[in-house]
Amino acid sequence: MSSRKQKKKTPEKQLGPQIQKLMEMPVTARLVLGECKLEIEEILKLGQGSMLELDTPVKKNLKLYINDEEIAKAKSVIVGQQFGAQITEISSTKDRLKDLTDLE
C-alpha cells in the first residue's frame, strides 16, 4: 500500500448568482492620453502624418475610465512591443463598485 498525501483544494468563495453575473459583465476601459479642441476645418484637413497636440504634459498621469467613470490614474509604460499603463492611484473597491453599478 502506498500512502499518498492529497492536497486539499482551498474552497473558492461562493458568489451569489447576481454577483457572479456582475463579475462576468463586459465593460469598456479607456485610457485617456489627453484632449485637444479642433475646428471642423482643422478636422477636415487631417491626413496621414498629421500631428495633434494634446493638453497633457509628458510626465502627467493618464486617466483610466471604466464605463465613463474615472477610477484610476496611471503612467504610460512599454510592455514588449505594446504600449501599456501602470496604475499609480486607484479608487477604493467600494467606490469603484458604486460608480460602476450606481448603487448607494
C-alpha positions as CSV (number, residue, x, y, z in Angstrom):
1,M,0.0,0.0,0.0
2,S,1.4,3.3,-1.0
3,S,0.5,6.4,1.0
4,R,-0.2,9.5,-1.0
5,K,-0.9,12.8,0.5
6,Q,-3.6,14.5,-1.4
7,K,-3.6,18.3,-1.3
8,K,-6.9,19.7,-0.3
9,K,-8.2,22.4,-2.6
10,T,-8.9,25.6,-0.9
11,P,-12.6,26.2,-1.4
12,E,-13.3,29.2,-3.6
13,K,-15.6,31.8,-2.2
14,Q,-19.1,31.1,-3.4
15,L,-20.6,34.2,-5.0
16,G,-24.3,34.7,-5.3
17,P,-25.8,34.4,-8.9
18,Q,-26.3,38.2,-9.2
19,I,-22.7,39.0,-8.1
20,Q,-21.4,36.2,-10.4
21,K,-23.3,37.8,-13.4
22,L,-21.8,41.2,-12.4
23,M,-18.3,39.8,-12.3
24,E,-18.7,38.4,-15.8
25,M,-20.3,41.6,-17.3
26,P,-18.1,43.2,-20.0
27,V,-17.1,46.9,-19.5
28,T,-15.4,49.5,-21.6
29,A,-12.0,50.7,-20.4
30,R,-10.5,53.9,-21.8
31,L,-7.0,55.3,-21.0
32,V,-7.0,58.9,-21.9
33,L,-3.7,60.3,-23.1
34,G,-5.1,63.8,-23.5
35,E,-7.5,66.0,-25.3
36,C,-7.5,68.8,-27.8
37,K,-10.1,71.0,-29.4
38,L,-10.2,71.3,-33.2
39,E,-12.4,73.3,-35.5
40,I,-14.2,71.4,-38.2
41,E,-12.0,73.0,-40.8
42,E,-8.9,71.6,-39.0
43,I,-10.5,68.1,-38.7
44,L,-11.2,68.1,-42.5
45,K,-7.5,68.9,-43.1
46,L,-6.3,65.9,-41.0
47,G,-4.4,63.3,-43.0
48,Q,-1.7,60.7,-42.7
49,G,1.2,62.2,-40.8
50,S,-0.9,65.0,-39.2
51,M,0.1,65.8,-35.6
52,L,-2.3,66.6,-32.7
53,E,-1.0,68.5,-29.7
54,L,-2.7,67.1,-26.6
55,D,-3.2,69.1,-23.4
56,T,-1.5,66.5,-21.1
57,P,2.1,67.2,-20.1
58,V,4.5,64.3,-20.8
59,K,5.1,63.4,-17.1
60,K,1.5,63.8,-16.0
61,N,-0.7,60.8,-15.0
62,L,-3.1,59.5,-17.5
63,K,-6.7,58.8,-16.6
64,L,-8.3,55.4,-16.7
65,Y,-12.1,55.3,-17.2
66,I,-14.4,52.3,-16.9
67,N,-17.8,52.8,-18.4
68,D,-17.1,56.6,-18.4
69,E,-16.3,56.7,-14.7
70,E,-12.7,57.7,-13.8
71,I,-11.4,55.0,-11.5
72,A,-7.6,55.4,-11.6
73,K,-4.6,57.3,-12.7
74,A,-1.7,55.6,-14.5
75,K,1.6,56.2,-16.1
76,S,2.5,55.1,-19.6
77,V,4.8,52.1,-19.9
78,I,6.2,49.9,-22.7
79,V,5.4,46.2,-22.4
80,G,7.4,44.4,-25.1
81,Q,6.2,45.9,-28.3
82,Q,3.0,47.2,-26.8
83,F,2.0,50.4,-25.1
84,G,0.6,49.9,-21.7
85,A,-0.3,51.6,-18.4
86,Q,0.8,51.1,-14.8
87,I,-1.7,52.1,-12.2
88,T,-0.4,54.8,-9.8
89,E,-3.6,55.6,-8.0
90,I,-6.9,53.8,-7.8
91,S,-10.2,54.5,-6.1
92,S,-11.4,52.1,-3.4
93,T,-13.2,48.9,-4.3
94,K,-16.4,50.2,-2.7
95,D,-16.2,53.5,-4.7
96,R,-15.5,51.6,-8.0
97,L,-18.5,49.3,-7.5
98,K,-20.7,52.2,-6.6
99,D,-19.6,54.1,-9.7
100,L,-20.0,51.1,-12.0
101,T,-23.4,50.0,-10.7
102,D,-24.9,53.3,-9.5
103,L,-25.6,51.6,-6.1
104,E,-25.5,53.7,-3.0
